[in-house]
C-alpha cells in the first residue's frame, strides 16, 4: 500500500501541474480542466479506498486526454504542411 500511495501521489502532482498550466485564453482549456478534475477525483478516491476501479477510471480518463492530444498534434501537423 505504501508504494501504491507514493505513486498515486506522484500521479496527482502531475495532473495538478497539467491543470495549472492550461492557458485559459483557449475555450478548450476548461474542458481539459474538467477532465483533469475527474482524473484527480478518481486518483484521490482510489487512494483513500484502495479501489482499483477508481484507479482504472483515472487511467481511462488519462488515456482519453492522451488520445485527444495525439489528434490535436496530427491536425496541427497537417495545418503546418500546407
ABEGO torsion letter per residue (X at the ends): XAAAAAAAAAAAAAAAAAAAABBAABAAAAAAAAAAAAAAAAAAAAAAAGBAAAAAAAAAAAAAAAAAAAAAAAAAAAAAAX
